[in-house]
């Protein structure tokens, strides 16, 4: 495998009634389909009176060699997950589109800051687990611990940042006061 691998998946979302009086429905990621369906246009997969599951489209899982350690951390979890980022499209149809699917929690954390996207974990299918595990095993490099030599502190070399420490000014005042009284 090269330094990067791309896995194409279909993304499913669920629409549920909202318990909040400020929203009618809640959207959340439901899962991924691997391999991705040939026809990945927005469509209903299952509908009940309580909820509905839709195929929202396709997204690429991009595996990067620098993220191999986070993939291994994810794979060691009791239930390995993929994190799905959905972009909202207010007033448009379909109302959501898949933006990102990743097995790296560190990669998805930046998307949670803006509040514009819907983010959620979904179970990682076994076929994708195997691909991620093989990629991580090939590209993982253990970070070596390098002990740094301690430098001895020399007070005369310490920066003053434009001000002298308070205790230094007090000592000088005492000395100059004593010299004036003694003279």
N, CA and C of each residue as an Amber inpcrd file, in Angstrom:
protein
   549
   0.8430000  -1.1880000   0.0000000   0.0000000   0.0000000   0.0000000
   0.8800000   1.2410000   0.0000000   0.4060000   2.3000000  -0.6080000
   1.1650000   3.5460000  -0.6300000   0.9090000   4.3350000   0.6540000
   1.4140000   5.5550000   0.7080000   1.2590000   6.4030000   1.8910000
  -0.1570000   6.8780000   2.1090000  -1.0060000   6.7230000   1.1020000
  -2.4120000   7.0910000   1.2250000  -3.2670000   6.0370000   0.5290000
  -4.4280000   5.7740000   1.1100000  -5.3750000   4.8240000   0.5330000
  -6.7650000   5.4370000   0.6030000  -7.5670000   5.2080000  -0.4160000
  -8.9360000   5.7380000  -0.4490000  -9.9090000   4.5730000  -0.5280000
 -10.9220000   4.6100000   0.3550000 -11.9770000   3.5910000   0.3900000
 -13.3080000   4.3190000   0.1680000 -13.9980000   4.0000000  -0.8900000
 -15.2880000   4.6480000  -1.1940000 -16.4100000   3.9080000  -0.4830000
 -17.2700000   4.6580000   0.2190000 -18.3980000   4.0640000   0.9540000
 -19.6750000   4.8590000   0.6820000 -20.7970000   4.1830000   0.8280000
 -22.0950000   4.8520000   0.8290000 -22.4070000   5.2610000   2.2570000
 -23.0750000   6.3890000   2.4360000 -23.3920000   6.9090000   3.7680000
 -24.9090000   6.9080000   3.9570000 -25.3500000   6.3080000   5.0660000
 -26.7780000   6.3180000   5.3970000 -27.0130000   7.2460000   6.5800000
 -28.1800000   7.8930000   6.5530000 -28.5760000   8.8070000   7.6340000
 -29.9750000   8.4330000   8.0940000 -30.2730000   8.7890000   9.3380000
 -31.6010000   8.5190000   9.8760000 -32.2690000   9.8490000  10.2290000
 -33.5720000   9.9120000   9.9740000 -34.3850000  11.0720000  10.3420000
 -35.3540000  10.6040000  11.4150000 -35.3240000  11.2770000  12.5780000
 -36.1870000  10.9100000  13.7030000 -36.9610000  12.1330000  14.1770000
 -38.1030000  11.9290000  14.8240000 -38.8020000  13.0690000  15.4100000
 -37.9570000  13.6760000  16.5270000 -37.9940000  14.9820000  16.6410000
 -37.2030000  15.6700000  17.6540000 -37.9890000  15.7940000  18.9520000
 -37.3370000  15.5540000  20.0930000 -38.0130000  15.7770000  21.3720000
 -38.0520000  17.2620000  21.7380000 -37.3410000  18.0800000  20.9910000
 -37.2550000  19.5160000  21.2720000 -38.4180000  20.2630000  20.6170000
 -38.9480000  21.2670000  21.2830000 -40.0110000  22.0600000  20.6560000
 -39.4950000  22.9880000  19.5540000 -38.1740000  23.1430000  19.4200000
 -37.5930000  24.0560000  18.4430000 -37.2380000  23.3900000  17.1230000
 -37.3480000  22.0880000  17.0460000 -37.0440000  21.3890000  15.7920000
 -38.0560000  20.2660000  15.5750000 -38.4260000  20.0310000  14.3200000
 -39.3800000  18.9720000  14.0010000 -38.7010000  17.6040000  13.9270000
 -37.4970000  17.5810000  13.3380000 -36.7840000  16.3150000  13.1500000
 -35.3180000  16.4570000  13.5310000 -34.7010000  15.3130000  13.7710000
 -33.2620000  15.2280000  14.0280000 -32.6630000  14.3250000  12.9630000
 -31.5380000  14.7550000  12.4020000 -30.7860000  13.9460000  11.4580000
 -29.5150000  13.4740000  12.1450000 -29.1240000  12.2340000  11.8810000
 -27.8500000  11.7360000  12.4100000 -27.3240000  10.6450000  11.4810000
 -25.9880000  10.4570000  11.4720000 -25.4310000   9.3700000  10.6640000
 -25.9220000   8.0220000  11.1780000 -26.2200000   7.1110000  10.2680000
 -26.7210000   5.7870000  10.6630000 -25.7000000   4.6950000  10.3960000
 -24.9070000   4.8200000   9.3240000 -23.9390000   3.7820000   8.9960000
 -23.2890000   4.0320000   7.6570000 -22.4420000   3.0870000   7.2710000
 -21.8050000   3.1470000   5.9580000 -22.0230000   1.8230000   5.2420000
 -22.0200000   1.8890000   3.9210000 -22.1900000   0.7050000   3.0870000
 -20.8990000   0.5160000   2.2950000 -20.3240000  -0.6700000   2.4350000
 -19.0980000  -0.9700000   1.6960000 -19.2600000  -2.2900000   0.9700000
 -19.0290000  -2.3610000  -0.2940000 -18.5900000  -1.2910000  -1.1800000
 -19.7160000  -0.3040000  -1.4620000 -19.3380000   0.8800000  -1.9030000
 -20.3280000   1.9310000  -2.1790000 -21.2470000   1.4940000  -3.3130000
 -22.5340000   1.7950000  -3.1900000 -23.4630000   1.4310000  -4.2700000
 -23.1660000   2.2190000  -5.5500000 -23.4220000   1.6000000  -6.6870000
 -23.1780000   2.2660000  -7.9800000 -24.0760000   3.4850000  -8.1310000
 -25.3440000   3.3550000  -7.7050000 -26.2770000   4.4820000  -7.7630000
 -26.4320000   5.0140000  -6.3450000 -25.7260000   6.0660000  -6.0320000
 -25.7310000   6.6080000  -4.6680000 -26.5250000   7.9020000  -4.5600000
 -27.5810000   8.0170000  -5.3600000 -28.4090000   9.2190000  -5.2530000
 -29.2720000   9.1300000  -3.9990000 -29.6330000  10.2850000  -3.4660000
 -30.4370000  10.3690000  -2.2440000 -31.7360000   9.5980000  -2.4420000
 -31.9930000   8.6500000  -1.5310000 -33.2490000   7.8880000  -1.6150000
 -33.5500000   7.2450000  -0.2770000 -34.8310000   6.9020000  -0.0990000
 -35.2880000   6.2450000   1.1250000 -34.9260000   4.7680000   1.0560000
 -34.3070000   4.2610000   2.1230000 -33.9950000   2.8290000   2.2040000
 -35.0450000   2.0970000   3.0370000 -35.5260000   2.7590000   4.0880000
 -36.5490000   2.1710000   4.9580000 -37.3010000   3.2960000   5.6460000
 -38.6330000   3.1480000   5.7430000 -39.4220000   4.1800000   6.3980000
 -40.4550000   3.5260000   7.3000000 -40.5500000   4.0320000   8.5220000
 -41.5510000   3.5850000   9.4860000 -42.2420000   4.8390000  10.0160000
 -43.3120000   4.6840000  10.7890000 -43.9500000   5.8770000  11.3640000
 -43.0160000   6.6410000  12.3230000 -42.0450000   5.9500000  12.9230000
 -41.1460000   6.5950000  13.8940000 -39.9500000   7.2770000  13.2420000
 -39.3720000   6.6420000  12.2110000 -38.1600000   7.1990000  11.6120000
 -38.0310000   6.7640000  10.1590000 -36.9680000   7.2630000   9.5110000
 -36.6830000   6.8810000   8.1250000 -35.1710000   6.8500000   7.9490000
 -34.7010000   5.8660000   7.1800000 -33.2790000   5.7640000   6.8620000
 -33.1030000   6.0410000   5.3780000 -32.1430000   6.9190000   5.0750000
 -31.8880000   7.3500000   3.7090000 -30.4610000   7.0160000   3.3080000
 -30.2640000   6.7540000   2.0260000 -28.9280000   6.7240000   1.4650000
 -28.6390000   8.1740000   1.0870000 -27.6400000   8.7630000   1.7440000
 -27.3600000  10.1890000   1.5460000 -26.3690000  10.4530000   0.4250000
 -25.6510000   9.4290000  -0.0080000 -24.6510000   9.6120000  -1.0540000
 -23.3920000   8.8390000  -0.7070000 -22.3060000   9.1930000  -1.3660000
 -21.0210000   8.5150000  -1.1470000 -19.9920000   9.4820000  -0.5830000
 -18.9950000   8.8940000   0.0550000 -17.8560000   9.6610000   0.5670000
 -16.6330000   8.7620000   0.5180000 -15.4770000   9.3840000   0.5280000
 -14.2200000   8.6420000   0.5110000 -13.5970000   8.6550000   1.9010000
 -13.1620000   7.4910000   2.3430000 -12.3530000   7.3900000   3.5540000
 -10.9120000   7.4720000   3.0670000 -10.2260000   8.5400000   3.4460000
  -8.8380000   8.7230000   3.0380000  -7.9350000   8.3590000   4.2070000
  -7.1260000   7.3460000   4.0160000  -6.1910000   6.9130000   5.0420000
  -4.8280000   7.5390000   4.7550000  -4.2560000   8.1990000   5.7750000
  -2.9620000   8.8600000   5.6530000  -1.9710000   8.1970000   6.5960000
  -0.7580000   7.9950000   6.1410000   0.2460000   7.2810000   6.9340000
   0.5470000   7.9730000   8.2540000   0.4630000   9.2930000   8.3220000
   0.7440000  10.0320000   9.5550000  -0.3260000   9.7920000  10.6230000
  -1.4820000   9.2910000  10.2340000  -2.5840000   9.0320000  11.1670000
  -2.6220000   7.5730000  11.6270000  -1.6440000   6.7680000  11.2670000
  -1.6590000   5.3320000  11.5620000  -1.8340000   5.0460000  13.0550000
  -1.2160000   5.8370000  13.9190000  -1.3370000   5.6050000  15.3680000
  -2.7760000   5.8060000  15.8360000  -3.4630000   6.8190000  15.3100000
  -4.8570000   7.0430000  15.7250000  -5.7690000   5.9510000  15.1810000
  -5.4460000   5.3900000  14.0010000  -6.2330000   4.2760000  13.4830000
  -6.0850000   3.0640000  14.3990000  -4.8700000   2.8070000  14.8590000
  -4.6450000   1.6790000  15.7630000  -5.3740000   1.8750000  17.0870000
  -5.3690000   3.1050000  17.6030000  -6.1170000   3.3940000  18.8360000
  -7.5990000   3.0740000  18.6510000  -8.1430000   3.4730000  17.5160000
  -9.5470000   3.2260000  17.2070000  -9.8160000   1.7190000  17.1050000
  -8.9380000   1.0030000  16.4210000  -9.1350000  -0.4320000  16.2380000
  -9.0360000  -1.2020000  17.5550000  -8.3350000  -0.6530000  18.5510000
  -8.2130000  -1.3060000  19.8600000  -9.4200000  -1.0540000  20.7600000
 -10.3060000  -0.1660000  20.3520000 -11.5070000   0.1300000  21.1440000
 -12.4470000  -1.0750000  21.1350000 -13.3340000  -1.1330000  22.1240000
 -14.2970000  -2.2300000  22.2040000 -15.1490000  -2.3030000  20.9410000
 -15.5400000  -1.1440000  20.4110000 -16.3380000  -1.0760000  19.1870000
 -15.7040000  -0.0470000  18.2560000 -14.8080000  -0.4480000  17.3380000
 -14.1960000   0.5200000  16.4150000 -15.2650000   1.2680000  15.6160000
 -15.0140000   2.5650000  15.4100000 -15.9950000   3.4200000  14.7520000
 -15.4070000   4.1730000  13.5800000 -16.2970000   4.6050000  12.7250000
 -15.9950000   5.5990000  11.7030000 -16.7660000   6.8470000  12.1150000
 -16.1800000   8.0120000  11.9190000 -16.8880000   9.2470000  12.2240000
 -17.3360000   9.8640000  10.9150000 -18.6120000  10.2360000  10.8780000
 -19.2210000  10.7780000   9.6680000 -19.5470000  12.2510000   9.9080000
 -19.1580000  13.0860000   8.9540000 -19.4700000  14.5160000   8.9930000
 -20.4660000  14.7780000   7.8700000 -21.6280000  15.3060000   8.2390000
 -22.6760000  15.6400000   7.2700000 -22.8140000  17.1530000   7.2000000
 -22.8650000  17.7020000   6.0000000 -23.0830000  19.1400000   5.8140000
 -24.5670000  19.3810000   5.5900000 -25.0920000  20.3490000   6.3380000
 -26.5010000  20.7040000   6.1830000 -26.6620000  21.6380000   4.9900000
 -27.7880000  21.4800000   4.3030000 -28.1170000  22.3150000   3.1510000
 -29.5000000  22.9030000   3.3770000 -29.6080000  23.9300000   4.2120000
 -30.9230000  24.4880000   4.5560000 -31.6960000  24.9540000   3.3250000
 -32.9530000  24.5620000   3.2670000 -33.8380000  24.9680000   2.1760000
 -33.6030000  24.2410000   0.8710000 -32.7050000  23.2760000   0.8460000
 -32.4240000  22.5360000  -0.3850000 -32.8370000  21.0850000  -0.2310000
 -32.9650000  20.4130000  -1.3320000 -33.2230000  18.9730000  -1.3390000
 -32.1030000  18.2840000  -2.0760000 -31.5040000  17.3150000  -1.5490000
 -31.6580000  16.7540000  -0.2100000 -31.0940000  17.7020000   0.8610000
 -31.5620000  17.5640000   2.0980000 -31.1750000  18.5070000   3.1470000
 -29.7670000  18.2940000   3.7040000 -29.1320000  17.1650000   3.3870000
 -27.7920000  16.8490000   3.8820000 -26.9420000  16.2590000   2.7740000
 -25.6250000  16.3900000   2.9360000 -24.7090000  15.6930000   2.0450000
 -23.5120000  15.2030000   2.8480000 -23.0260000  14.0020000   2.5550000
 -21.8480000  13.5060000   3.2560000 -20.6280000  14.3440000   2.8820000
 -19.8760000  14.7450000   3.8930000 -18.6820000  15.5470000   3.6480000
 -17.3980000  14.7680000   3.9420000 -17.4150000  13.9810000   5.0240000
 -16.2040000  13.2730000   5.4340000 -16.5760000  12.0060000   6.1770000
 -15.8140000  10.9500000   5.9360000 -15.8900000   9.7160000   6.7240000
 -14.4490000   9.3680000   7.0590000 -14.1640000   9.1480000   8.3520000
 -12.7900000   8.8810000   8.7720000 -12.7440000   7.9580000   9.9830000
 -11.6950000   7.1380000  10.0800000 -11.5020000   6.3380000  11.2930000
 -10.6640000   7.0800000  12.3390000 -10.3110000   8.3470000  12.0710000
  -9.4570000   9.1320000  12.9630000 -10.2680000  10.1810000  13.7220000
 -10.3320000  10.0260000  15.0350000 -11.0510000  11.0000000  15.8560000
 -10.3640000  12.3590000  15.8110000  -9.0370000  12.3810000  15.7450000
  -8.3340000  13.6620000  15.7040000  -8.6540000  14.4400000  14.4280000
  -8.8820000  13.7470000  13.3410000  -9.2120000  14.4200000  12.0840000
 -10.5910000  15.0680000  12.1400000 -11.5210000  14.4350000  12.8170000
 -12.8930000  14.9370000  12.8310000 -13.1200000  16.0150000  13.8940000
 -12.2380000  16.1310000  14.8690000 -12.4440000  17.0820000  15.9610000
 -12.5460000  18.5250000  15.4830000 -11.8310000  18.9030000  14.4660000
 -11.8690000  20.2800000  13.9740000 -13.2490000  20.6510000  13.4450000
 -14.0010000  19.6790000  12.9560000 -15.3240000  19.9760000  12.4120000
 -16.3410000  20.2830000  13.4990000 -16.1150000  19.8350000  14.7160000
 -17.0660000  20.0680000  15.7960000 -17.0560000  21.4790000  16.3320000
 -16.0410000  22.2600000  16.0040000 -15.9020000  23.5950000  16.5620000
 -16.8890000  24.5960000  15.9850000 -17.2200000  24.4860000  14.7130000
 -18.0800000  25.4700000  14.0700000 -19.5620000  25.2790000  14.3270000
 -19.9890000  24.0540000  14.5800000 -21.3970000  23.7900000  14.8180000
 -22.2480000  23.7510000  13.5580000 -21.6230000  23.8560000  12.4040000
 -22.3610000  23.8630000  11.1410000 -22.6920000  22.4540000  10.6570000
 -21.8870000  21.4860000  11.0530000 -22.0440000  20.1300000  10.5590000
 -22.7000000  19.2270000  11.6000000 -23.2180000  18.1040000  11.1070000
 -23.7240000  17.0440000  11.9750000 -22.6490000  15.9710000  11.9900000
 -22.1840000  15.6140000  13.1800000 -21.0790000  14.6660000  13.3130000
 -21.5310000  13.5270000  14.2070000 -21.1900000  12.3090000  13.8070000
 -21.5310000  11.1730000  14.6490000 -20.7450000   9.9350000  14.2860000
 -20.5340000   9.0710000  15.2930000 -19.8480000   7.8050000  15.0200000
 -20.8320000   6.7650000  14.5140000 -20.3160000   5.8720000  13.6770000
 -21.0920000   4.7210000  13.2090000 -20.1860000   3.4960000  13.3310000
 -20.7620000   2.3050000  13.4770000 -19.9230000   1.0990000  13.5720000
 -19.0820000   0.9090000  12.3090000 -17.8340000   0.4680000  12.5060000
 -16.9450000   0.2140000  11.3760000 -17.1750000  -1.2180000  10.8750000
 -17.6100000  -1.3800000   9.6250000 -17.8060000  -2.7280000   9.0880000
 -16.4940000  -3.5270000   9.0800000 -16.6110000  -4.8340000   9.1940000
 -15.4390000  -5.6920000   9.2940000 -14.4980000  -5.5450000   8.0910000
 -15.0390000  -5.4080000   6.8690000 -14.1740000  -5.2710000   5.6940000
 -13.3030000  -4.0190000   5.7970000 -13.8910000  -2.9370000   6.3130000
 -13.1300000  -1.6910000   6.4620000 -12.1370000  -1.8160000   7.6140000
 -12.5310000  -2.5120000   8.6880000 -11.5860000  -2.7700000   9.7880000
 -10.3320000  -3.4570000   9.2720000 -10.5320000  -4.4690000   8.4300000
  -9.3950000  -5.2140000   7.8880000  -8.4990000  -4.3240000   7.0390000
  -9.0920000  -3.4700000   6.2090000  -8.3120000  -2.5680000   5.3670000
  -7.5490000  -1.5390000   6.2020000  -8.2200000  -0.9730000   7.2130000
  -7.5840000   0.0230000   8.0870000  -6.4680000  -0.6290000   8.9050000
  -6.7150000  -1.8400000   9.4040000  -5.7010000  -2.5490000  10.1920000
  -4.4640000  -2.8450000   9.3520000  -4.6480000  -3.2920000   8.1140000
  -3.5150000  -3.5850000   7.2330000  -2.7360000  -2.3010000   6.9230000
  -3.4480000  -1.2190000   6.6630000  -2.8060000   0.0620000   6.3680000
  -2.0200000   0.5550000   7.5780000  -2.6370000   0.5130000   8.7480000
  -1.9740000   0.9970000   9.9660000  -0.7600000   0.1500000  10.3120000
  -0.8690000  -1.1620000  10.1440000   0.2630000  -2.0410000  10.4480000
   1.4470000  -1.7380000   9.5320000   1.1730000  -1.4140000   8.2850000
   2.2480000  -1.1200000   7.3400000   2.9030000   0.2320000   7.6020000
   2.1220000   1.2200000   8.0290000   2.6310000   2.5890000   8.1180000
   2.9080000   3.0830000   9.5330000   2.5930000   2.3030000  10.5450000
   2.8070000   2.7650000  11.9180000   4.2910000   2.8150000  12.2480000
   4.7210000   3.9370000  12.7830000   6.0930000   4.1000000  13.2590000
   6.0080000   4.5690000  14.7000000   6.5680000   3.7700000  15.5990000
   6.5260000   4.1340000  17.0050000   7.3740000   5.3770000  17.2330000
   6.8060000   6.3250000  17.9440000   7.5270000   7.5540000  18.2360000
   8.5610000   7.2700000  19.3140000   9.8040000   7.5640000  19.0050000
  10.8810000   7.2850000  19.9430000  10.9820000   8.3970000  20.9680000
  11.2250000   7.9970000  22.2180000  11.3900000   8.9600000  23.2920000
  12.8240000   9.4620000  23.2700000  12.9810000  10.7700000  23.2430000
  14.3100000  11.3700000  23.2590000  14.4070000  12.2080000  24.5340000
  15.2940000  11.7880000  25.4200000  15.4800000  12.5250000  26.6610000
  16.3550000  13.7320000  26.3670000  15.8890000  14.8730000  26.7740000
  16.6390000  16.1010000  26.5400000  17.5510000  16.3770000  27.7210000
  18.7470000  16.8860000  27.4390000  19.6930000  17.2340000  28.4990000
  19.1990000  18.4970000  29.1960000  19.2770000  18.4930000  30.4950000
  18.8210000  19.6390000  31.2770000  19.9110000  20.7050000  31.2710000
  19.5160000  21.9320000  31.0700000  20.4540000  23.0480000  31.1000000
  20.4520000  23.6350000  32.5070000  21.6290000  23.9630000  33.0010000
  21.7230000  24.6080000  34.3130000  21.2520000  26.0480000  34.2030000
  20.5220000  26.5110000  35.1930000  19.9830000  27.8600000  35.2130000
  21.0390000  28.8250000  35.7410000  21.2560000  29.9030000  35.0080000
  22.1780000  30.9490000  35.4270000  21.3640000  32.2310000  35.5040000
  21.2430000  32.7890000  36.7230000  20.3710000  33.9380000  36.9600000
  20.7830000  35.1530000  36.1380000  22.0940000  35.3610000  35.9510000
  22.5490000  36.5470000  35.2120000  22.1180000  36.4980000  33.7480000
  21.9350000  35.2950000  33.2210000  21.5600000  35.1510000  31.8160000
  20.0520000  35.1680000  31.6080000  19.2990000  35.1480000  32.6880000
  17.8380000  35.1070000  32.5750000  17.3220000  36.4410000  32.0570000
  16.3450000  36.4230000  31.1300000  15.8110000  37.6880000  30.6090000
  15.0310000  38.4370000  31.6870000  15.0950000  39.7480000  31.6420000
  14.4090000  40.5800000  32.6340000  13.0700000  41.0860000  32.1110000
  12.8350000  40.9810000  30.8270000  11.5910000  41.4110000  30.2000000
  11.2720000  42.8700000  30.5060000  12.3090000  43.7010000  30.6130000
  12.0950000  45.1310000  30.7880000  11.9040000  45.5700000  32.2150000
  11.8030000  44.6500000  33.1780000  11.5960000  45.0240000  34.5740000
  12.4970000  44.1850000  35.4510000  12.9130000  44.7890000  36.5180000
  13.7210000  44.0750000  37.4920000  12.7730000  43.4170000  38.4860000
  13.0990000  42.2610000  38.9960000  12.2370000  41.6270000  39.9930000
  12.0540000  42.5080000  41.2220000  10.9230000  42.3980000  41.8880000
  10.5960000  43.2380000  43.0380000  11.6240000  43.0850000  44.1450000
  12.0190000  41.8450000  44.4230000  12.9600000  41.6510000  45.5240000
  14.2970000  42.3330000  45.2460000  14.6920000  42.4590000  43.9850000
  15.9410000  43.1370000  43.6410000  15.8430000  44.6320000  43.9070000
  14.7020000  45.2230000  43.5720000  14.5080000  46.6520000  43.7900000
  14.4720000  46.9690000  45.2800000  13.8520000  46.1360000  46.0790000
  13.7820000  46.3710000  47.5340000  15.1670000  46.2990000  48.1620000
  15.9610000  45.3070000  47.7490000  17.3090000  45.1790000  48.3000000
  18.1480000  46.4090000  47.9590000  18.0100000  46.9410000  46.7420000
  18.7780000  48.1120000  46.3430000  18.3560000  49.3230000  47.1640000
  17.0430000  49.4630000  47.4210000  16.5640000  50.5870000  48.2260000
  17.1340000  50.5150000  49.6340000  17.1680000  49.3210000  50.1910000
  17.7160000  49.1620000  51.5440000  19.2010000  49.5340000  51.5600000
  19.9320000  49.0630000  50.5500000  21.3600000  49.3550000  50.5040000
  21.6070000  50.8470000  50.3120000  20.8960000  51.4750000  49.4180000
  21.1030000  52.9120000  49.1980000  20.6440000  53.7180000  50.3920000
  19.6020000  53.2930000  51.0430000  19.1510000  53.9740000  52.2680000
  20.1670000  53.8670000  53.3790000  20.7870000  52.7040000  53.5090000
  21.8080000  52.5050000  54.5350000  23.0500000  53.3200000  54.2120000
  23.3940000  53.3990000  52.9480000  24.5750000  54.1630000  52.5710000
  24.3620000  55.6510000  52.8480000  23.1330000  56.1730000  52.5650000
  22.8650000  57.5780000  52.8130000  22.8940000  57.8740000  54.3050000
  22.3010000  56.9650000  55.1250000  22.2790000  57.1960000  56.5780000
  23.6990000  57.1150000  57.1510000  24.5090000  56.2060000  56.6310000
  25.8470000  56.0070000  57.1540000  26.8180000  57.0740000  56.6820000
  26.4970000  57.8490000  55.6780000  27.4390000  58.8110000  55.1280000
  27.4590000  60.1090000  55.8470000
